[in-house]
Amino acid sequence: MSGINLESIYEEVRTPVKTGMALAPEPGEMLDSPVVFRHGNRWFMMFIRFDGKGYETHLAKSSDLRSWTRLGCIFRRGEKGAWDSAQADGWPALVDTRWDGPNNLNAFQGRYWMMYLGGSKDGYETDPLSTGVAWTEAPSDLRRWTRYADNPVLQPSDPDARAFERATIYRHFTVDDPARTCGGRFVNFYNAADAVSHRETIGMAVSDDMLHWRRAGDGPVIENGDPAKHSISGDPMIRRIGDVWVMFYFGCQWKGDLGAFDTFACSRDLRHWTKWEGEPLVQPSEPYDALYAHKPWVLKHDGIVYHWYCAVARNADGHQTRGIALATSKPLPDPRPERQPK
């Protein structure tokens, strides 16, 4: 899209300083998909825990965005026989998208909202996956979120599902757009896979009440790679820098031998996106993210850009390790108190 200086956006959001693991996995688990927000006087991180059966959603807290304390599971798998009995991957909706904003969650109709990925088959993201909605009055508490009785709200088997989403539907990011640029008050950007090559691209759906969703557009708004081959453009999340919408997302298998990496695209109207083609924001480079450095969550606080991502490597046994790492725009200040001379 003309008029957007992508190089300037890149310089604003780039995070070349890797600080290490923010949340490391314990034996027998994998951690994934960080979402960081502020509620009250604390920072919270929703993240996904995979225990070998499937996903469940957990919460951690922090006072400084650096040290995190796990609080426990906040969104469990559904009951036996339910459509979401094996997978319950939740992420909060209606995050304040302002780049210099407070990074809080916004309520709608007195509720805080969650979109979640659900499925009934065990394993790591086993097809088919569909989309559910839940809500709570206290997103920082270890309480049960209320599931919408008519879930799932989007399925790959829906009659109006487009070709790019007929295998499975993955992760959403929900934007509040009172201008209704895309035809609805709320806009969901999500990655989905087609039923031929399982190529993942990013499309849209819109809603006026967070419960009833209708698809927007004939195809994806972000796609990369050969349509006949498997590749991934996934896990979108959005901030607004001035009058420019910036979508952070990850790519895999369409940029040489890079592995999985985080990049971005820009828009002025949420419908037409111009992709950054330069250096990734994060990419594999360290022992803890040697395979993949992907699934971004990016915010700016006190002049520092924080970029959490899923870091994937292999251990000595050849098994995959998966945890949550942090990269920043500049070195973080030393948290230790200055030593006084004797």
KAKALIN-V681730 format. One record per backbone hydrogen bond with DSSP energy under -1.0 kcal/mol. CO is the residue of the C=O (numbers start at 1). NH is the residue of the N-H. E is the energy in kcal/mol with one decimal. If there is no record, write none. Layout:
CO,NH,E  CO,NH,E
This chain:
4,6,-1.3  5,9,-1.9  6,10,-2.8  7,11,-2.3  8,12,-1.6  9,13,-2.1  10,14,-1.9  17,328,-3.0  20,326,-2.2  23,324,-2.6  26,29,-1.8  30,50,-3.0  32,48,-3.0  35,46,-2.7  37,44,-3.2  39,42,-1.5  42,39,-2.3  43,62,-2.2  44,37,-2.4  45,60,-1.8  46,35,-2.1  47,58,-3.2  48,32,-2.0  49,56,-1.3  50,30,-1.7  53,123,-3.4  54,51,-1.4  56,49,-2.8  57,74,-2.5  57,75,-1.7  58,47,-2.0  59,71,-3.2  59,72,-1.3  60,45,-2.5  61,69,-2.6  62,43,-2.5  69,61,-2.3  72,59,-2.1  75,57,-2.3  79,82,-2.4  82,85,-1.5  84,78,-2.7  89,117,-2.8  91,115,-1.9  94,106,-2.7  97,240,-2.9  98,101,-1.8  103,38,-2.9  104,96,-3.0  108,111,-1.4  111,108,-2.5  112,136,-2.1  113,93,-2.9  114,134,-2.3  115,91,-2.0  116,132,-3.0  117,89,-2.5  118,130,-2.6  119,86,-2.4  119,87,-1.7  123,125,-1.0  129,169,-1.8  130,118,-2.6  131,153,-2.5  131,154,-1.1  132,116,-2.4  133,148,-2.5  134,114,-2.6  135,146,-2.8  136,112,-3.1  138,141,-1.5  141,143,-1.9  146,135,-1.7  148,151,-1.7  154,131,-2.7  155,158,-1.4  158,161,-1.9  162,165,-2.1  168,193,-2.3  171,191,-1.3  173,189,-2.4  175,187,-2.6  177,180,-2.5  180,183,-1.2  185,177,-3.4  186,207,-2.0  187,175,-3.1  188,205,-1.7  189,173,-1.7  190,203,-2.8  191,170,-2.9  192,201,-1.9  193,167,-2.5  193,168,-1.2  199,194,-1.6  201,192,-2.2  202,221,-3.0  202,222,-1.7  203,190,-2.0  204,216,-1.7  205,188,-3.4  206,214,-2.5  207,186,-3.1  214,206,-3.1  222,202,-2.5  226,229,-2.0  231,200,-3.1  232,252,-1.7  234,250,-2.7  237,248,-3.1  239,246,-3.3  240,99,-2.3  241,244,-2.0  244,241,-2.6  245,267,-2.1  246,239,-2.2  247,265,-1.8  248,237,-2.1  249,263,-3.0  250,234,-2.5  251,261,-2.1  252,232,-2.4  255,258,-1.2  260,293,-2.2  261,251,-2.7  262,281,-2.7  263,249,-2.0  264,276,-2.4  265,247,-2.9  266,274,-2.9  267,245,-3.3  274,266,-2.5  282,262,-2.1  286,289,-1.2  292,312,-2.5  294,310,-3.7  297,308,-2.5  299,306,-3.2  301,304,-1.8  304,301,-2.6  305,329,-1.6  306,299,-2.1  307,327,-2.2  308,297,-1.8  309,325,-2.9  310,294,-2.1  311,323,-2.2  312,291,-2.6  312,292,-1.5  313,321,-2.8  315,318,-2.0  319,315,-2.6  321,313,-2.0  322,31,-2.7  323,311,-2.7  324,22,-2.7  324,23,-2.3  325,309,-2.1  326,19,-2.6  327,307,-2.7  328,17,-2.4
